[in-house]
Each structure stands twice: as C-alpha cells, then as structure tokens.
Amino acid sequence: MRALRRVVVTGLGLQGPWGRDPDALFDHLLASDSAVALHTPPDAPARLALPAVLCPDFDAGATLGRPLATTMDRYCQLGVAAALDAWRDAGLGERAEAEAEPRYGVSWGTALGGTLTFEHGYRELFIAGRQRVSPLSVVLGMVNAAASHIGIQLRLGGACLTYSIACASSATAIGEGARRIRCGEADVVVAGGSEAPLSYGILRAWEAMRVLAPGDEHSAHRACRPFSADRAGLVLGEGGAALVLEDYEHARARGARILAELAGYGSSCDASHLVRPDATGQARAIQAALADAGLAPADIDYVNAHGTATPEGDPVEIQALRQVFGEHAARLPVSATKSMHGHQLGATGALEALIAVLALRRGQCPPTAHLAQIAAECEGVTHLRQARAMPLRHILSNAFAFGGSNAALILKAPEAAEA
C-alpha cells in the first residue's frame, strides 16, 4: 500500500478589506481593528444600511486587466486575483508551462457563486423591462466559474473542482485538495474560496432570517461580537483567499519556502437540521481532523473558531470544543476573527486557514474583538480578548455551515529547517 504523502502550504493569496497583503491583514487583526462599516448596496430600491465588510480598494480592471475582468462576476474576480497572488507567492512564476500541467489542479469553494450577475439579470428583466439579459450571464454566474478561470489562467490541467457547501465550502475545498495530494493524484493544488454576497437581494434574504447584526453609524464597527453576552448576529463580507498546497517532496525538490503543513482534515454532517447546529456533529469533524493528523486533543495550541456571533451558533461550537477537548478545553486559547473581517460565507474557511498559517509563522494568536463580557453559555475555554504571543505548533480552524455540514482543518508549523 502506497504511503500517504505530506501536504504543505507554499503560497498565500488574499483579497480582503485591507487589501491584498496577508501580513497587513494579520497586523490589523492583532490590533483588534474592525473592517465592519455600514453598507448600502448601490442598486437598493429602498434604503438599506447594514453592517458589512467590503474590499474597498479592489479594482478588478487594474488587477486582472479590463478585458478579462469583464468576463467575471465579482466573486470570481476576487477569487482569481487571490489565486494568482498565491501562485506567485509560492514561487511558481506567472503560470504553468505552455502545455497544461496534468498534476496541478484547483480546489475552490463558494456558497453563492455569481449571484450578483443573476440578480442584475433579474432586475434588467423584471424592473427595467429589458427584453434580454447579457449572453454572458450563465458563464459569469455559474458556481464553478472561479475555479475554471484559475485553471485557465495558470494552465492547470489536473482536476478543477468546486465545492459549494454553504459556509464550509472553502475549508472543505482545502481539505479535499490536500487529500488529492496525499493520495498521489496531484502534486500542486490551488485551494481556497471567494464570495461577493453584498447585493440588495442577498442582504434582504439574510435579514429575513433574523441572523444579521444590526448597527448604526456610531457602532457598526463593533456589530459582530462572537461569544459576547450582547452578541446580536453575524456580519456578511466579501473577499477571496487562496493557499497553494503542495506535496512536501515536490516542494523541497524545487527549493520552495514552506509556510506550514496541512496536517489534518475532518468533515461531518449533523444529519439533524438545515439551520440549527449540532455540537455532536461538529465534534465529529474535529475528532476526524485530529485522527487524520495523528494528534491528541492536548496537542492543539489554539483554535480559530467559526464564531459568527449568532445567539445559537456560538454556544454550540463551545459545546463541541468541550466534548472533544475535555479538561484541556478550559486551557485552550480560542478566538473568532470574524469579529473584525466579517463572514465571507463560502470563502471564510480559506481566509481563516490563511490566518492560521500566519499565526503559526508569527507565533501570535489574534483576539476576538469587542468581547467585553463572555456569555455564560460560551464559557469553558480560554477566550482571547487581546492578541497573545505564544509558541504555536498546531492550530485548529473550524468551519460550520447551514445544512449541517462541518469541516475542520489542522495547520502545523513547519520544521525549523524548512521554515
């Protein structure tokens, strides 16, 4: 039986609220800076101002070239830009060779895909009274558009797969991409996710579920308060994040810089309810990731929690952590960075995996911002209210989704000789 191969991270790419520099993002998180602000969609027929997180400096035409950018929905633009940056960061040049590389692939996640394109088309038909929509609507809006564009731009001839599993999409994409490398099906996989959900229709749909945090111009920046006694709901955001995953031996042979190792991945289904989370189901994903990495619960040094700041979701996640970590849970440092960068739905797992890689490299854990009073139902772990410097060997990053789909990733610090 062939031995499983090790999977390492050799490149990072980002399109986020503070731009495209991952270290700048991490600096803002360490300082408890919040990118949350009131947002009114430009196409809103009635006034709607909700806390949200945008990528205000992202110019798709300048980043990708205007002819290419016009063939993409915004979620795709954000994702392709992040993936291209990750590829360059990995030292792989501008693209693969002229002939598509069959052992290089894509593993991408998005919850909604090109919904901005479809919503615009509906408005053109039913509000503006147009007789036809853009002939590019289908290819701009399809869920696999970002993965396909990444494969085309980088000439990646291996499997090009898209995972759409609500908020667990990109964490699952990273885990499944790593699995392909471990099993010998690929040498390099560009994995991550992107989302652009800040349209009038999508915001109204989420608002109707009563899970969005309210806010006003004076308090919008602290609207997302995970684990807090006064938490009031989640804050949606847009963005893209990418990791280049690579076979360890392949990376060493080309002299690549190794940023971290993807040591464990676990997934599960609550099998109980579409929107009500279940602690036992979440615990199964975490336990599977630990088993995959060959680790005991006490080996985990820090958890970047899913932590969306919803009244029901936060305590269930803490219950899951207590189920898995037992006595170690009380000493386990936990924080939720969504308090500052918001919830990018299908892209959030990739963004938080990227943050975990940066935490490993810098030996610092970012805090949960705006956590004045811990909710009684969220006690039982060590909540980080300020950044903490500490030796970090293994980090757990959780992603839990509507539909009861759960994904857990364990990132491991590279060996000193490989750092």
N, C-alpha and C positions, 0 to 999 in steps of 0.2 A: 504494500500500500504506500502510495506516494506521501511523503511528509508534507504537512501544510506549510506554506511559506509565510514569512513575516511581512507585514504591511506597514510602511512608514509614510509619513507626510513630508513632502519635499517642497511644496509651494502653497502660498495663500493668496487669495484674491478677494477683494471687497468692493462693494458699492454701498455705502451706508450714509447715515445722517451727517457724519463729519468728513465725508469724502472717501477716498479710496485707499488711504494709508492705514493698515491694520494697527500699527503701533500708536497712531494718533487716536484711533478708536479706544484702544486699551487705556491710554492716558486719561481720556475723558471718563471712562468707567471707574478708574481708580479714584478720581476726584469727585465721584458722585454727581457728575454733570448729567443733566437730563436734556435729551433732544426733543422731548414732547412739547408740542405747541398746538394751539387751536388751528384747525384746518377747515376751510370751506371749499368743497370741490368747485372748480370753475364752471361746471355745467349744471350746477344745482338750480332747479326751477324755483325753489323756495330756500330761504336762509337756513343753513345747517352749519353749525360750528361745533366740532367735536375735537377733543384731544387726539392727536395722531403724530406719526413720525414720518417725515419725508426725507428724500435725498435732494436737498435744495440745490446743490452745486453740480448735479449730474446733467451733462449736456451730451445727449446721445449722438448728435451730429458731429460734435467735436471729437468725441471719444472713439466712435466707430466709423466715422465717415458718413455723410448725409445719405448717399445712395443706399448703403447697407442699412442704416438706421430706419429708413422709411419702409423696409420690408419686415419690421419687427414691432410687436406690441411692446409697451414699456416694460412689462415683466421680463420679456425676452432681452431687451436692450440691457437691462440691469444685470441679468444673468450672464450674457455673453461677455460683457465688459469685465465682470468679476472673473470669469473663467480664463479670459485672455491674460489678465494680470497674474493669475495663479500660475499659468503655464510659463510665463516669463520669469516669475519669481523662483520657479523650480529649476531655472537654468536650461530650459529645453528649447530656447530660441523663439522665433516668431511662430513656427508651425512645424509639423512633422514633414517628412520628405515629400517630394512631388507625388510619389505613389502613396496612397492611403496606407497607414500603418495598421495591420490587422490585429496586433496585440496591444493597441492603445484604444481605449474606449471612453464612454461618457456614462455617468450615472447621476441623473438630475431629479430634483424634487420641486413640485409646485402644487399648491392646493387648488388654485383657481385658473391658472394659465392665463390666456389672453382675454380676460373678462372686460377690460377697457375697450377692446376692439368690438366685442359683441354688443356691449352697452351702447357704444357710439352708433353702431349699425341700427339698433332698435330705435334710438332717438331719431336717426335720419328717416326711418320708415314711418314711424307712428306719431312723431311730434312735428318734425319738419315737413313731412308729407312727400319726401323724395320717392321716386318710383323704383330706385335700385340702390344697393349698397356697393361699397368698394369690392371689386373682384378679388382683392387680396384678403378679404375678411376671414375666410376659412383658414388660410395658412398663417395669418397673423394670430388668430385666436386659438389655434389648436394647442393642446396641453403639451405636446412633445416638441413644440417649435424651438424652445431654447436649447434643448439637448441636440436637436438636429443642426441648428446653426453652429453650435460649439463644435460638433463633429466636422461640419463642412469647413469652418474657418481654420481648424487645426489639422485637418486631414487625418482624422482618427477613424480608422477603418474597422475597428472592433465593434462589439455590441454597443449600441446607443440607446439607453433605456431611460424611461421616465417613470417616476413613482409619484402618484397622486393619492396621498393618504392623509388628507387634511393637514393638521399641524405636525404630524410625524413624517411628512413627506421627505424632507431633505436629510434628516437623521437616518431614515431608512435607506435613502439613496447612498449615503456614505457607507453604511453598514453592508449593504448588498454589493456595492462596488468593491469594498475590501474583500468580501467573500469570493468574488470572482478572481481576484489576485491570489488569495490564499490557496485556492483550488487549482491554480495554474492556468486559468483561462485567459488571463491578461497580465501584462507587465506594468502598465500605467493606466489609471482611470482618473479622469477629471470628474470630481464628485461635488455636489453642492445643491443649491436651490435659489430660486428667485421668486419674488411676488410683487405685484403692484395693485393692491386692492382698494385704493383710496378714491373710488368713484362715488358719485351720489347714490347710485342704486345699491352698491355693496355696503356702504356705510349705513344706509337706511335698513338694509336687511339685517345687519348685525345689531343695529339699535333696536329693532323689533324683538330680538331675542332677550333684550334687557341684560346683556353681559358687558356692554361698553361703559367705560368710566365716564361720568360727566365732568365738566370742567368749565372754568371761566377764564378770562384773560389774566387774572391775577394768580390762579392756582393751577393752570393747565400743566405746567412743567412737573408737578408732583401728582398728576392724576393716577398714575399706576403705582400702587403701593402693595406689592406682594407681602403676604404673611402678616400684614398690619391689621390691628383691631378695627381700623376705619377703612379698610380696602373697599373699593366700590366698583371694580370691574377692570377689564383689560383695555389696552390702547393699541389700535392697529397701526402697522407701519409698512413701509415698502423697503425693498433692498435686495441685494444679491450677495452671496458668499460662496466661495469655491475653495476646495482643497485638492491638491494633486496627490493622489495616493499611488504608491509605487512599491513594487517588490523590493525587499531590502537588498538582495544581492544585485539586482539591476541598478538600484540607486548607488550602491557602493562602487560598482564597476565603472560608472560614469563620473565618479567623484562628486556626487550630489551632496548638498547640505541637508542633513536630516533634522527636521524640526521636532518630530515626535513620532511615536509608534501608535498605530491604531490597534490596541491590544485586545479589545473585547467588544462584542456587539450582541445585543439581545432584542428580540421583538416578541410581542404577545398581543392577544385580543382579550378585552374584558369579557366579551361574549355575554353582556348583560343589558346594555342600554346605549342608545345612539349618542346621548349628550351627557349623561350622568356618569362621572368617572368612578372607577372601582379600584380600591387600594390593592386588593389581591392580584388583580390583573396587571397593575403597574409593577408590583413587586416581582411578578414572574419575569417581566422583561429585564429588570435589574439583575435578578438572580441568574438569568441566562447569560447576561453580559459578563458577570463575574465568573461563571463557569467557563465561558469561552476564553476568558483571559487567564484562567487558572489562578484566580485570586480569592482570598478570603475577604469578607466584609471589612475587616480592620485594615486591609491594605489600601483602602480608598482614603485619600488625604483631603479631598474637597469635592463638593457637589455643586455644579451649576444647575440649579433646579429649573424645572419647566416654569413654575411660579408665575402665573398670569395675573394674579390679583383678583380672581373671581372668588366670591364667597364660598362656593362649594369646592372648587378645584384645589385651592391651596391646602386645606386641611387633609384632603385625601392623599395628596402627594406626601405630606409629612407622615401620615399613617403608613404609606407604602415604605418609606425610608425606615421607619421604626420596625416594621415587620422584617425587613431584610437585615438591618444593621444591629438590632437588638441593643445590648448595653453600649455598644460603640456609637449608637446614634446620638447620644447626649453630647459626645465629644466631637461629632462630625461637623466641620465647618460647611455651611450651606448659604448660598446667596442666589438671588434671582436678578439677572442683569436686564430683564425686560423692564424693570423699573426705570431704566434710562433709555434703552433703544426701542422699546415697544415690542409688539408681537407681529412678526412678519409672516405669520401663518406657515405656509409650506416651506419658507426659506429660513425660519427661525432655528431649526435644528442645526443647519450648516453654520449659521452665524455664531451660535453658541459653541459649536465644536471648534470653530476658529478661535474664539475667545479662550477656550480651554487650552489650545495649543500655545497661545501667547502667555497664559498664566503659568504653564509649565516652564517655558523658556525664561520668564522673568521672575519666577519664584514669588509671585504675588497673587492673592485672591481678590477679585473685585467685590464690592459690597452690594447689599440690597439698599437702594436709596429710599429715602422717605419712610424708613421703618422706625417710627417713634415708639410705638407700643405694640409688642408682639401679641397677636391674638391668642387667647388661651388655647384654642383648638389647633394652633400651629406650633405649640411648644413641643420640646422633646429633642431638638437638635441645637447646634450652636449657630445661631443666625449671625451673619457678619453685617454689622451696621457701618463699619468703616473697612477700608482696604486692609488686608493683613499680609505681611511678608512672612513666608514660611517655606521650608523645604517641601517640594511637591514632587511626588513620584507617579501617582495615579490620580486621575480626575474622572469623575462620572458626570456625564452630561445627559439629561433626561429630555425626552420629547413625547408628549401625550396628546392624543387627538380625539376629536369628535368621531364617533363610530366605534370608540373603544380600542383604537389601535395605539400601541405603545412601542417606543424604541428607546434603547439605552446604549450609549457609546462610552467606552473607557479609553481615554488617551493616556499614554505612558511617556514619561520623559525619556529621551534617547540616552544611550550610554555616553559617558563623559567623552570617550574617544571619538564619538560620532557627532557630538553637538556642534 
